[in-house]
């Protein structure tokens, strides 16, 4: 069975009324109460129209809550991890939301397509910048380790065992930084 196209009467109402309907849905008003209120406001809308809109709106709202919880979990889990990892996770979530939204859309305007492509381009650009930052960081780590070992080699030439122990500590710290 083909999926119905969504042309809600509610979405054709003035923005302030749509916002008020959304607020009433969030507050838990029944579809009947919202329908009655809209009719009293002079807008002829049936209960089934409100119910279809309400179902879609509440579904989107729940999806946003899930995404918010996922983002909160990522932040809590990342703790002392670099901000680049959090930004990467946020970009992946944004990309997922964009793709899920596009899969549900029946028709889309050229202007919206441009906006989506611009958003995707910005996400991709930020990903490239993050990877460049990580690569630069790794290169600087390697340079610092090499210089440190060269200095230790000279300074500790008379103490080869101590030099090897310090090298091991430096290598371990470097491995942790690379992760």
Secondary structure, DSSP 4 states (H G I P E B T S, - for coil): -PPPP---TGGGS-HHHHHHHHHHHHHT--HHHHHHHHHHTT----HHHHHHHHHHHHHHHHHHHHHHHHHHHHHHHHTTS-HHHHHHHHHHHHHHHHHHHHHH-S---HHHHHHHHHHHHHHHHHHHHHHHHHHHHHHHHHHHHHHHHHHHHHHTTT-HHHHHHHHHHHHHHHHHHH-
